[in-house]
């Protein structure tokens, strides 16, 4: 798949709203929570071309238009996702060189931008203004590790496992696994998973901090995740997005830089009226009524 082919679908659907319809996803919005569900269980929810074209359009619509206060990503069938569909590799996968060019150096420069585009398909989760929660059952393989590592919080069923599958097919993971996993779990575990391609069981994933909780069934997991999402959605959206911005900034910067940034943030966005509403609602024993984030201005 060439970079030009990959870019075509999102451009064609630039006016699409998150609800779809979509080939790879079902999307619902209820109680200010957007639920994105992978819906190709017969193919183990592998990541075909449509997957890569659709996901960033969905997430950016939710983000840019402030359609929800929290996002949940779940799946259907036996496995969360088997990762990149092999047919995509056959047509030029995430690290395959474009054979159409006669100059391999020129092709490599173009390919770098294509890989960056693929990375952005998951970076949009990390960069979304609202938290993204992942509910994982069965296998979370290859590209699915890239995807879920870009989410804010991960939950899993007892039968879930994580696998850096790329090493098992002779390639280096390139869509976000290493930059993100190294921030989420001890480096020794990242190296073992990366070098061996072994499966990391859900319980061990919890022990090392990759997932927050493990559940006996997918139903129990989804009940918990949706309840958590609704709880997040009940908080002041500006305070929630501010928390996400600060956590992400602290992850990528020094403590001194993080302290300085939160000071600057509070100078402009310390929301006294939102705090007043929280105190008033508590005193009146009612749910607080906070303003939503505004849609982003992406045009003149």
WODA-V725860 format. One record per pair of residues at least 24 apart in sequence whose C-alpha atoms are under 8 Angstrom apart, sorted by sequence separation. I is the first residue (numbers start at 1). GAP is how many residues later the second one is. D is the distance in Angstrom with one decimal. If there is no record, write none. Layout:
I/GAP/D
I/GAP/D
This chain:
94/24/7.1
122/24/7.3
126/24/5.1
136/24/6.7
137/24/8.0
139/24/7.7
141/24/6.0
142/24/5.9
185/24/6.0
122/25/5.5
125/25/5.9
126/25/5.9
184/25/6.8
185/25/6.2
24/26/6.8
25/26/8.0
125/26/5.9
126/26/7.1
150/26/7.7
184/26/6.2
23/27/6.6
24/27/5.7
123/27/6.3
149/27/7.7
167/27/6.6
23/28/7.6
34/28/7.8
122/28/6.2
149/28/6.8
167/28/6.7
168/28/7.8
146/29/6.0
147/29/7.7
164/29/6.1
167/29/7.1
168/29/5.9
24/30/7.6
45/30/7.7
146/30/5.0
150/30/7.0
163/30/7.0
164/30/5.8
167/30/5.8
45/31/7.8
142/31/7.7
146/31/4.5
149/31/6.1
166/31/7.5
22/32/7.1
143/32/7.2
145/32/6.3
149/32/6.5
165/32/5.6
34/33/7.8
44/33/7.0
164/33/5.3
34/34/5.7
41/34/8.0
44/34/7.0
45/34/7.3
47/34/7.6
146/34/8.0
163/34/6.0
164/34/7.4
32/35/7.4
33/35/5.3
34/35/7.8
36/35/7.3
38/35/7.8
41/35/5.5
42/35/7.4
44/35/5.7
45/35/6.7
46/35/5.5
47/35/7.5
149/35/7.9
163/35/6.1
164/35/7.9
32/36/4.7
33/36/6.0
34/36/6.3
35/36/5.9
36/36/6.1
37/36/5.7
38/36/6.4
39/36/6.5
40/36/7.2
41/36/4.6
44/36/7.1
45/36/4.7
46/36/4.9
47/36/5.5
48/36/6.6
163/36/4.8
32/37/5.5
33/37/5.0
34/37/4.7
35/37/4.8
36/37/4.8
37/37/4.9
38/37/4.5
39/37/5.9
41/37/7.0
44/37/5.6
45/37/6.2
46/37/5.1
47/37/4.5
48/37/5.2
162/37/5.5
163/37/6.3
29/38/8.0
32/38/6.9
33/38/5.8
34/38/6.2
35/38/6.0
36/38/6.4
37/38/5.0
38/38/6.2
41/38/7.4
44/38/5.6
45/38/7.6
46/38/5.7
47/38/5.0
161/38/5.9
162/38/4.9
236/38/6.9
18/39/7.3
19/39/7.7
29/39/7.1
33/39/7.3
35/39/7.5
37/39/7.3
46/39/5.1
48/39/7.4
49/39/6.6
161/39/5.2
162/39/6.6
18/40/4.4
48/40/6.3
161/40/4.4
162/40/7.6
16/41/7.5
17/41/6.9
18/41/7.2
160/41/6.3
161/41/5.3
38/42/7.8
159/42/7.5
160/42/5.2
6/43/7.5
10/43/5.5
14/43/7.1
18/43/5.8
158/43/8.0
159/43/6.8
9/44/5.9
10/44/6.9
13/44/7.6
17/44/6.1
18/44/6.3
158/44/5.8
9/45/8.0
16/45/7.8
157/45/6.9
158/45/6.8
7/46/7.6
156/46/6.3
6/47/6.9
10/47/6.5
122/53/7.8
234/53/8.0
237/53/7.3
122/54/7.8
234/54/7.7
236/54/5.5
237/54/7.3
238/54/7.8
119/55/7.8
156/55/6.7
235/55/7.6
236/55/7.4
237/55/6.0
238/55/6.7
80/56/5.6
119/56/4.7
154/56/7.0
155/56/5.2
158/56/5.7
236/56/8.0
237/56/6.3
80/57/5.2
82/57/6.6
83/57/7.4
118/57/6.5
119/57/6.3
154/57/4.7
155/57/5.6
156/57/6.5
157/57/5.2
158/57/5.6
159/57/8.0
79/58/5.8
80/58/5.8
81/58/6.2
82/58/6.4
83/58/5.2
84/58/6.9
153/58/7.0
154/58/6.1
155/58/5.3
156/58/5.0
157/58/4.6
158/58/5.4
71/59/7.0
73/59/7.3
78/59/7.1
79/59/4.2
80/59/5.6
81/59/5.4
82/59/5.0
83/59/4.8
84/59/5.7
115/59/7.6
116/59/7.9
153/59/7.0
154/59/7.9
155/59/6.2
156/59/6.4
157/59/5.7
158/59/7.3
70/60/5.2
71/60/6.3
72/60/5.7
73/60/6.2
74/60/6.1
75/60/7.5
78/60/5.7
79/60/4.7
80/60/5.6
81/60/6.2
82/60/6.9
83/60/4.4
115/60/7.2
157/60/5.8
69/61/5.6
70/61/5.3
71/61/4.7
72/61/4.8
73/61/4.8
74/61/4.9
75/61/7.1
78/61/7.7
79/61/6.9
82/61/7.7
83/61/5.1
157/61/6.0
68/62/7.7
69/62/7.6
70/62/6.2
71/62/6.2
72/62/5.9
73/62/6.2
74/62/6.4
75/62/7.5
82/62/7.0
70/63/7.9
72/63/7.4
81/63/5.8
56/64/7.8
60/64/7.0
80/64/7.8
157/64/6.7
56/65/5.2
59/65/6.8
63/65/5.7
156/65/7.0
52/66/7.2
55/66/6.7
56/66/7.4
59/66/7.0
63/66/6.1
155/66/7.2
63/67/7.2
53/68/8.0
56/68/6.4
60/68/7.5
183/68/7.4
52/69/6.4
59/69/7.5
155/70/7.5
95/79/7.5
94/80/7.5
79/81/8.0
94/81/7.8
137/81/6.5
135/86/6.9
1/87/6.7
135/87/6.7
1/88/7.9
1/90/4.8
2/90/6.6
135/90/6.9
1/91/4.5
1/92/6.4
133/92/7.3
2/96/6.6
47/96/7.7
133/96/7.5
3/107/7.7
130/107/7.9
3/108/7.4
131/109/7.9
3/110/7.9
130/110/7.2
131/110/7.6
3/111/5.2
130/111/5.8
2/112/7.8
129/112/5.4
131/113/7.0
130/114/7.6
129/115/7.4
129/116/7.8
72/153/7.6
72/154/7.3
72/157/7.2
71/158/7.3
70/159/5.9
70/160/7.6
70/162/6.8
69/163/7.5
70/163/5.9
69/164/5.0
68/165/8.0
69/168/6.5
33/196/6.5
33/197/6.5
32/198/7.4
31/199/6.8
33/200/6.8
32/201/6.2
31/202/7.8
69/223/7.8
66/226/7.3
66/227/5.9
66/228/6.2
65/229/7.2
66/229/5.3
65/230/4.2
66/230/7.9
64/231/5.4
65/231/6.3
63/232/7.9
64/232/5.0
64/233/8.0
